[in-house]
Amino acid sequence: MAEMREPIESGCPDPWQYMHPVMRKNFGMWKYHEHPRPGVLLHVAHSGDKIWTVKAGTQRILDVFSLRKLCDIGDQFADGYVHFTLRSNIEYMVSDESKVQPLIDALEGAGFVVGGTQNSVAMISHTQGWLHCDIPGTDASGVVKSMMDELIDEFRNANMPNRVHITTSCCQINCGGQGDIAINIQHTKPPRINHDLVANVCERPSVVARCPVAAIRPAMVNGKPSLEVDERKCICCGACFPPCPPMQINDAEHSKLAIWVGGNHSNARGKPTFQKLVAAGIPNNPPRWPEATAIVKQILKAYKEGAKDWERINEWIERIGWPRFFEEVELPFTKYHIDTWRGARASFNSSSYIRF
């Protein structure tokens, strides 16, 4: 047997050592795969070998007690091999079909939901939130928990026209990503500056250069070096807050949630698409975020009822048109949905040089 390579200080470990033996034996030689039931995949190799994958919903920030419980289930009911997906779900691989149902029963008996495959609502991917992020405007993982409690049947079953990817983000600038539906923080007021701390905490040239619309410039306030914001230019993105915490932009009243739809990385049937704003100014209302959850459920209900088989959300919207989409989801269309901003032509800070 070939020796494993020496570990390195960065990057992912060699995945080969963690693969199920059937997967290692048939690597790159799979003939086809099937979907026996929601949460279960069957892969068949050219050699005739078969392997079943059972997926269960798990949270991204996993406690040690739950992790040990999941590992114990894998040792007792599966073959001892697991894999975590990009959306933080655990997958068990077994080479014996007779182990599939006992494994499912053990997972659901322990409180984990089996599903998230094929045309279901996948686990919501999210950013760090209050637990780990240094600049959160909301708790992304809390939003996920609240929404998945409401959408659990759509995860457990495969009744949507196609797969639905939902993402959340606790700030406007760092994390998050494209998704069929995205729930992001939306700041509505420029940052409040604590001028007493700026000189001691912030590298002012870096903060000035960080602003994408050149709205920040150095200033002297009460005899101390500080910064000031041109509120006519400011787009309330919060990019200044990470390098300069005294420029506080998070606000219990003015930091809202916004919902975007139609993002798609895939180019399987059409070009990748950017997501577009459909609802803004939604109350950032922990711990259950009922207003945002209700809107997401409205969108999914309309999509489920109106889309053709295998249409993604962006394809459904392109077919029926945006005016019809707003009617179907019963959301108001306002002037704020129209992108009329042209400031970037003159002020977009696209170089590393500081301009005043």
RODO-2510 file (C-alpha; in nm, 4 decimals, decimal comma):
residues 356
     n   res          X          Y          Z
     1     m     0,0000     0,0000     0,0000
     2     a     0,1367     0,3415    -0,0954
     3     e     0,2400     0,5596     0,1957
     4     m     0,0218     0,8604     0,2731
     5     r     0,1813     1,1932     0,1919
     6     e     0,3178     1,4035     0,4730
     7     p     0,0660     1,6487     0,6172
     8     i     0,1102     2,0144     0,5313
     9     e     0,0396     2,3157     0,7470
    10     s    -0,2388     2,4557     0,5294
    11     g    -0,5082     2,3311     0,2978
    12     c    -0,7347     2,0271     0,3154
    13     p    -0,6081     1,6853     0,4244
    14     d    -0,5881     1,4090     0,1671
    15     p    -0,9507     1,2882     0,1338
    16     w    -0,8503     0,9463     0,0028
    17     q    -0,7858     0,8139     0,3534
    18     y    -1,1412     0,9013     0,4625
    19     m    -1,3251     0,7503     0,1650
    20     h    -1,5346     0,4368     0,1879
    21     p    -1,3408     0,1403     0,0401
    22     v    -1,6012     0,0962    -0,2351
    23     m    -1,5563     0,4613    -0,3317
    24     r    -1,1773     0,4251    -0,3420
    25     k    -1,2012     0,1090    -0,5501
    26     n    -1,4358     0,2651    -0,8072
    27     f    -1,3052     0,6219    -0,8049
    28     g    -1,3908     0,7852    -1,1380
    29     m    -1,5597     0,4699    -1,2683
    30     w    -1,9252     0,5202    -1,1779
    31     k    -2,1838     0,4080    -1,4305
    32     y    -2,4991     0,5823    -1,3031
    33     h    -2,6807     0,6916    -0,9897
    34     e    -3,0409     0,6716    -0,8705
    35     h    -3,2568     0,8430    -0,6092
    36     p    -3,4464     0,5666    -0,4227
    37     r    -3,6092     0,8088    -0,1768
    38     p    -3,5519     1,1595    -0,0366
    39     g    -3,2250     1,1678     0,1530
    40     v    -3,0820     0,8543    -0,0128
    41     l    -2,8636     0,8206    -0,3235
    42     l    -2,7520     0,4984    -0,4915
    43     h    -2,4348     0,4966    -0,7033
    44     v    -2,3568     0,1974    -0,9266
    45     a    -2,0069     0,1406    -1,0652
    46     h    -1,9049    -0,0263    -1,3917
    47     s    -1,7673    -0,3096    -1,1773
    48     g    -2,1179    -0,3760    -1,0424
    49     d    -2,0375    -0,2431    -0,6954
    50     k    -2,3061    -0,0338    -0,5307
    51     i    -2,2934     0,2247    -0,2558
    52     w    -2,5803     0,3998    -0,0801
    53     t    -2,5478     0,7506     0,0636
    54     v    -2,7821     0,8660     0,3413
    55     k    -2,7964     1,2419     0,4072
    56     a    -2,9177     1,3980     0,7328
    57     g    -2,9666     1,7627     0,8212
    58     t    -2,7099     1,8960     1,0668
    59     q    -2,6169     2,2456     1,1709
    60     r    -2,3018     2,4200     1,0577
    61     i    -2,1818     2,5018     1,4090
    62     l    -2,1935     2,1517     1,5544
    63     d    -2,1532     2,0837     1,9262
    64     v    -1,9308     1,8004     2,0460
    65     f    -2,2214     1,6061     2,1987
    66     s    -2,4118     1,5965     1,8653
    67     l    -2,0957     1,5157     1,6708
    68     r    -2,0188     1,2189     1,8950
    69     k    -2,3778     1,0996     1,8664
    70     l    -2,3577     1,1162     1,4855
    71     c    -2,0280     0,9265     1,4868
    72     d    -2,1718     0,6601     1,7181
    73     i    -2,4645     0,6145     1,4782
    74     g    -2,2172     0,5796     1,1910
    75     d    -2,0178     0,3148     1,3762
    76     q    -2,3230     0,1171     1,4847
    77     f    -2,5560     0,1395     1,1843
    78     a    -2,3304     0,2347     0,8903
    79     d    -1,9799     0,1382     0,7785
    80     g    -1,8016     0,4032     0,9828
    81     y    -1,7455     0,6486     0,6970
    82     v    -1,9003     0,9969     0,6879
    83     h    -1,8777     1,3078     0,4761
    84     f    -1,9930     1,6650     0,5433
    85     t    -2,1405     1,8529     0,2486
    86     l    -2,0845     2,2158     0,1534
    87     r    -2,4142     2,2956     0,3273
    88     s    -2,3009     2,1285     0,6510
    89     n    -2,5104     1,8115     0,6191
    90     i    -2,3664     1,4761     0,7196
    91     e    -2,3680     1,1866     0,4731
    92     y    -2,3169     0,8192     0,5586
    93     m    -2,1946     0,5697     0,2993
    94     v    -2,2954     0,2014     0,3179
    95     s    -2,2319    -0,0831     0,0735
    96     d    -2,5169    -0,3029     0,2013
    97     e    -2,8743    -0,2021     0,1180
    98     s    -3,0052    -0,3768     0,4292
    99     k    -2,8316    -0,1120     0,6437
   100     v    -3,0106     0,1842     0,4842
   101     q    -3,3450     0,1721     0,6658
   102     p    -3,2001     0,0937     1,0127
   103     l    -2,9605     0,3862     0,9632
   104     i    -3,2489     0,6178     0,8716
   105     d    -3,4486     0,4988     1,1723
   106     a    -3,1519     0,5590     1,4042
   107     l    -3,0955     0,9108     1,2701
   108     e    -3,4588     1,0148     1,2932
   109     g    -3,4889     0,8515     1,6340
   110     a    -3,2015     1,0727     1,7513
   111     g    -3,3772     1,3841     1,6195
   112     f    -3,1994     1,4282     1,2850
   113     v    -3,3998     1,4704     0,9649
   114     v    -3,3108     1,2644     0,6583
   115     g    -3,3594     1,4482     0,3283
   116     g    -3,2123     1,7342     0,1282
   117     t    -3,1593     1,5487    -0,1994
   118     q    -3,2857     1,5999    -0,5545
   119     n    -3,5692     1,8549    -0,5905
   120     s    -3,5974     1,9555    -0,2272
   121     v    -3,5177     2,2716    -0,0345
   122     a    -3,1550     2,2103     0,0563
   123     m    -3,0112     2,3054     0,3930
   124     i    -2,9676     2,6829     0,4077
   125     s    -2,6027     2,7809     0,3844
   126     h    -2,5076     3,0580     0,6192
   127     t    -2,2292     3,2705     0,7577
   128     q    -2,0978     3,2885     1,1126
   129     g    -2,3426     3,5232     1,2838
   130     w    -2,3189     3,6374     1,6429
   131     l    -2,1251     3,3330     1,7618
   132     h    -1,8108     3,3792     1,5556
   133     c    -1,8183     3,6806     1,3226
   134     d    -1,6644     4,0121     1,4310
   135     i    -1,8988     4,2397     1,2321
   136     p    -2,2441     4,0742     1,2243
   137     g    -2,5542     4,2828     1,1667
   138     t    -2,7745     3,9818     1,2426
   139     d    -2,7404     3,6188     1,3421
   140     a    -2,7288     3,4224     1,0172
   141     s    -2,7358     3,0849     1,1920
   142     g    -3,0399     3,1960     1,3938
   143     v    -3,2217     3,2901     1,0729
   144     v    -3,1384     2,9454     0,9342
   145     k    -3,2716     2,7678     1,2425
   146     s    -3,5958     2,9672     1,2348
   147     m    -3,6556     2,9158     0,8627
   148     m    -3,5642     2,5478     0,8530
   149     d    -3,8076     2,4827     1,1379
   150     e    -4,0765     2,6144     0,9000
   151     l    -3,9371     2,4480     0,5852
   152     i    -3,8480     2,1107     0,7339
   153     d    -4,1077     1,9221     0,5293
   154     e    -3,9629     2,0667     0,2081
   155     f    -3,6212     1,9358     0,3184
   156     r    -3,7575     1,5947     0,4149
   157     n    -3,9507     1,5517     0,0869
   158     a    -3,8645     1,6159    -0,2770
   159     n    -4,1734     1,8014    -0,3975
   160     m    -4,0275     2,1217    -0,5429
   161     p    -3,9995     2,1698    -0,9218
   162     n    -3,6218     2,1615    -0,8851
   163     r    -3,3582     2,1958    -0,6178
   164     v    -3,3758     2,5165    -0,4131
   165     h    -3,0620     2,6703    -0,2657
   166     i    -3,1092     2,9364     0,0029
   167     t    -2,8314     3,1422     0,1585
   168     t    -2,8087     3,3884     0,4451
   169     s    -2,5517     3,6480     0,5401
   170     c    -2,4999     3,8415     0,8618
   171     c    -2,3282     4,1368     0,6923
   172     q    -2,3382     4,3022     0,3493
   173     i    -1,9796     4,2666     0,2384
   174     n    -1,7933     3,9508     0,3373
   175     c    -1,9878     3,6257     0,3338
   176     g    -2,3051     3,4989     0,1764
   177     g    -2,3331     3,4108    -0,1898
   178     q    -2,5520     3,3434    -0,4871
   179     g    -2,8645     3,1413    -0,4263
   180     d    -3,2149     3,0824    -0,5562
   181     i    -3,3179     3,2858    -0,2511
   182     a    -3,0817     3,4922    -0,0366
   183     i    -3,1588     3,6617     0,2945
   184     n    -2,9027     3,9344     0,3624
   185     i    -2,8566     4,2140     0,6097
   186     q    -2,9418     4,5605     0,4755
   187     h    -2,8001     4,8676     0,6461
   188     t    -3,0112     5,1781     0,5908
   189     k    -2,8074     5,4455     0,7698
   190     p    -2,4408     5,5547     0,7329
   191     p    -2,2020     5,4541     1,0123
   192     r    -2,1916     5,6374     1,3446
   193     i    -1,8336     5,7419     1,4178
   194     n    -1,6781     5,7457     1,7644
   195     h    -1,4195     6,0154     1,6948
   196     d    -1,2425     5,9607     2,0276
   197     l    -1,1312     5,6107     1,9212
   198     v    -1,0563     5,6418     1,5487
   199     a    -0,6959     5,7640     1,5819
   200     n    -0,6031     5,4872     1,8276
   201     v    -0,7820     5,1970     1,6572
   202     c    -0,7994     5,2594     1,2814
   203     e    -0,5430     5,2876     1,0040
   204     r    -0,7129     5,5805     0,8405
   205     p    -0,5573     5,5439     0,4902
   206     s    -0,6729     5,1807     0,4762
   207     v    -1,0258     5,2769     0,5776
   208     v    -1,0384     5,5521     0,3159
   209     a    -0,9172     5,3104     0,0481
   210     r    -1,1688     5,0474     0,1573
   211     c    -1,4753     5,2536     0,0661
   212     p    -1,6035     5,1435    -0,2785
   213     v    -1,7607     5,4824    -0,3563
   214     a    -1,4941     5,7131    -0,2094
   215     a    -1,7327     5,8490     0,0553
   216     i    -1,4785     5,8535     0,3422
   217     r    -1,2061     6,1110     0,3929
   218     p    -0,9694     6,2110     0,6758
   219     a    -1,0816     6,4841     0,9109
   220     m    -0,9836     6,6582     1,2343
   221     v    -1,2616     6,6423     1,4952
   222     n    -1,2218     6,8107     1,8340
   223     g    -0,8524     6,8411     1,7649
   224     k    -0,8075     6,4674     1,7032
   225     p    -0,7347     6,2866     1,3756
   226     s    -1,0506     6,1112     1,2627
   227     l    -1,2653     6,0333     0,9589
   228     e    -1,5820     6,1715     0,8077
   229     v    -1,8415     6,0254     0,5732
   230     d    -2,0027     6,2030     0,2792
   231     e    -2,3568     6,0777     0,3342
   232     r    -2,4609     6,1808    -0,0178
   233     k    -2,2217     5,9190    -0,1573
   234     c    -2,2474     5,6531     0,1156
   235     i    -2,4298     5,3368     0,0061
   236     c    -2,4409     5,1948     0,3620
   237     c    -2,2487     4,8819     0,2691
   238     g    -2,0503     4,8586     0,5923
   239     a    -1,7133     4,7985     0,4237
   240     c    -1,5557     5,0552     0,6575
   241     f    -1,6632     4,8771     0,9761
   242     p    -1,4232     4,5740     0,9737
   243     p    -1,1003     4,7786     0,9533
   244     c    -1,2405     5,0488     1,1799
   245     p    -1,4778     4,9304     1,4555
   246     p    -1,5405     5,2882     1,5791
   247     m    -1,7361     5,3356     1,2512
   248     q    -2,0307     5,1378     1,3882
   249     i    -2,2939     5,0637     1,1232
   250     n    -2,4927     4,7870     1,2951
   251     d    -2,8080     4,9290     1,4469
   252     a    -3,1005     4,7595     1,6175
   253     e    -3,3487     4,9870     1,4399
   254     h    -3,1874     5,0685     1,1054
   255     s    -3,0198     4,7365     1,0156
   256     k    -3,2884     4,5458     0,8260
   257     l    -3,3111     4,2273     0,6212
   258     a    -3,3491     4,2095     0,2441
   259     i    -3,4491     3,9139     0,0264
   260     w    -3,3005     3,8518    -0,3172
   261     v    -3,3993     3,5818    -0,5674
   262     g    -3,2818     3,4281    -0,8920
   263     g    -2,9105     3,3728    -0,8323
   264     n    -2,7633     3,0671    -1,0002
   265     h    -2,4011     2,9550    -1,0443
   266     s    -2,4861     2,6698    -1,2785
   267     n    -2,4713     2,6952    -1,6561
   268     a    -2,6302     2,3549    -1,7193
   269     r    -2,9239     2,4902    -1,9235
   270     g    -2,8514     2,8625    -1,9354
   271     k    -2,6069     3,1264    -1,8269
   272     p    -2,5338     3,1922    -1,4580
   273     t    -2,7543     3,4700    -1,3220
   274     f    -2,7257     3,7379    -1,0569
   275     q    -2,9880     3,7572    -0,7865
   276     k    -3,2217     4,0575    -0,7738
   277     l    -3,3887     4,2395    -0,4880
   278     v    -3,7545     4,1547    -0,4219
   279     a    -3,8122     4,2644    -0,0611
   280     a    -3,6296     4,5238     0,1476
   281     g    -3,6642     4,6835     0,4881
   282     i    -3,7773     4,3584     0,6522
   283     p    -3,7554     4,3794     1,0325
   284     n    -3,4394     4,2217     1,1729
   285     n    -3,6451     4,0580     1,4433
   286     p    -3,4723     3,7862     1,6497
   287     p    -3,5043     3,5247     1,7788
   288     r    -3,7461     3,3852     1,5155
   289     w    -3,7472     3,6444     1,2326
   290     p    -4,1149     3,5750     1,1483
   291     e    -4,1476     3,8475     0,8818
   292     a    -3,8541     3,7230     0,6715
   293     t    -3,9628     3,3610     0,7108
   294     a    -4,3167     3,4428     0,5926
   295     i    -4,1859     3,6078     0,2734
   296     v    -3,9575     3,3144     0,1917
   297     k    -4,2516     3,0769     0,2366
   298     q    -4,4639     3,2960     0,0035
   299     i    -4,1962     3,2785    -0,2665
   300     l    -4,1546     2,9018    -0,2324
   301     k    -4,5308     2,8454    -0,2411
   302     a    -4,5691     3,0427    -0,5642
   303     y    -4,2677     2,8692    -0,7190
   304     k    -4,3955     2,5250    -0,6221
   305     e    -4,7387     2,5929    -0,7700
   306     g    -4,6354     2,7796    -1,0854
   307     a    -4,3020     2,6458    -1,2089
   308     k    -4,2636     2,3658    -1,4605
   309     d    -4,0781     2,0484    -1,3709
   310     w    -3,7029     2,1058    -1,3349
   311     e    -3,7266     2,4832    -1,3667
   312     r    -3,4995     2,6624    -1,1212
   313     i    -3,6381     2,9776    -0,9606
   314     n    -3,4492     3,2081    -1,1979
   315     e    -3,5783     3,0148    -1,5003
   316     w    -3,9350     3,0332    -1,3719
   317     i    -3,9062     3,4094    -1,3233
   318     e    -3,7552     3,4622    -1,6676
   319     r    -4,0430     3,2670    -1,8230
   320     i    -4,3280     3,4486    -1,6505
   321     g    -4,1584     3,7908    -1,6234
   322     w    -4,0866     4,0048    -1,3209
   323     p    -4,4255     4,1866    -1,3136
   324     r    -4,6068     3,8517    -1,2970
   325     f    -4,3591     3,7267    -1,0349
   326     f    -4,4443     4,0121    -0,7966
   327     e    -4,8143     3,9387    -0,8469
   328     e    -4,7664     3,5674    -0,7772
   329     v    -4,5694     3,6187    -0,4569
   330     e    -4,7955     3,9083    -0,3456
   331     l    -4,5082     4,1479    -0,2817
   332     p    -4,5218     4,5194    -0,3661
   333     f    -4,3034     4,6527    -0,6456
   334     t    -4,1713     4,9996    -0,5654
   335     k    -3,9369     5,2534    -0,7180
   336     y    -3,6632     5,1236    -0,4879
   337     h    -3,6506     4,7984    -0,6839
   338     i    -3,5308     4,9826    -0,9941
   339     d    -3,1530     5,0107    -1,0189
   340     t    -3,0973     5,3732    -1,1174
   341     w    -2,7678     5,4308    -0,9356
   342     r    -2,4952     5,5566    -1,1700
   343     g    -2,2463     5,6916    -0,9181
   344     a    -1,9868     5,4270    -0,9963
   345     r    -1,9105     5,5890    -1,3314
   346     a    -1,7505     5,8836    -1,1566
   347     s    -1,6718     5,7747    -0,8021
   348     f    -1,6117     5,3987    -0,7923
   349     n    -1,2919     5,3426    -0,5975
   350     s    -1,1379     5,0848    -0,8307
   351     s    -0,7723     5,1531    -0,7579
   352     s    -0,5500     5,1293    -0,4507
   353     y    -0,4779     5,5021    -0,4572
   354     i    -0,6296     5,7326    -0,1991
   355     r    -0,8396     6,0131    -0,3484
   356     f    -0,9966     6,3059    -0,1668
***
